[in-house]
Amino acid sequence: MLTDLPQAELSARVFDLLAHVPDPEIPVLSLIDLGIIRALRPGPPPTLIVTPTYSGCPASIAINQSIRVALDNAGFDDVQIKTELSPAWTTDWISEAGRQKLHAYGIAPPETAAGRLARKDTLPAICPQCGSASTSEISRFGSTPCKALWRCNQCAEPFDRFKCI
Amino acid sequence: MVQALTTGLGDDALILGHRLSEWCGHAPTLEVDLALANIGLDLLGQAQFFLGLAAEAEGHGRDADALAYRRTEDEFRNCLLVEQPNGDFARTIARQFLFSSWQELLFRALAQGNDACIAAIAGKALKEVTYHASFAADWVIRLGDGTAESHRRLVDGLDWCWRFTDELFVGDHAALRSEWDARVHDVLAEAGLQVPKPVRGIIGGRDGKHSEHLGHILSEMQYLPRVYPDAVW
């Protein structure tokens, strides 16, 4: 069985696999980019630890389903999936590659630790269209739980900003 | 103890989440519509976690869905504040501000508590409710410091909700009162509003004694799973 592989190799192969599974709501990001795949705990059975971005994120079910399908298709049928809430997901776990993909996709990536400490997202976002820092918040909530709606004062384009939590 | 606490917190989140969902498609602006729906969604997620834990603590083989959809109103343990009708937008904001401010303080304490499962849910939800409290406080200031009409409506909304706030601090939650009072006072002062005069508090939700509104909420929320018990998503 594939899961008889040494732990380090098994873990590397599963993470590599999930680096090609897209987030259902922001498909430019993989589940690994998003930082929600936390660990593969040794078995038996080996257990994949997944953490949700938001408690009520409607994508959670779809994410678990796509992880299951990817694991099964690659022969990792007996890897179990477990949801763990603690430590709570933070946008600091979005990978550097993920941040660049968000920017290229037209979503302003979240700031890292420094911004998180602020009670509000008061730091101006950088417009992903024209790069201007002269931007303003239109709405604290956007099209998905993880985003807010911003507007560029320079090029007038509205854009999504990943909320920093 | 765990069961009572998690049932109360789960029911608070479930019922307020349902109330907020009633705004979907009816809010004053698209942005507000998105905001209230998103807050409701966060609350539904929290409800699922807390009620899952409550069902486990109960030990009768029920799950979160069974608790949400197969209990009658006298078995619900939410506070009375969350089941109050939405009223106008100002009253909804008043309710959200008073409730989310309390939830933020409570979850901060629970995240440091002894029960690891409750701490995990509270620690996760704390990030969400901090954002809700900040959103609601912004709107309290905007409405209170806005036009004569927005000011008047917010005063009415706060007056309506105020009698249900004592219940937030019964029992173990009494320790949260002074910090909550201070925060509410600060935001209302910034909004140009007085803290409502003390009124006789109405309590009972934590003991299953609810206003008539809860039955109407449940009749809508539970209709489908009760009529089609085998329905799957």
Interface residues (C-beta under 8 A of the other chain):
Chain A: P52 Y54 S55 G56 C57 P58 E84 L85 S86 P87 A88 W89 T90 R119 K120 I138 S139 R140 F141 G142 S143 P145 L149 K163 I165
Chain B: G17 E31 L34 A35 A37 N38 I39 L41 D42 L43 L44 G45 Q46 Q48 F49 A116 A119 A120 I121 G123 K124 A125 L126 K127 E128 T130 Y131 S134 F135 D138
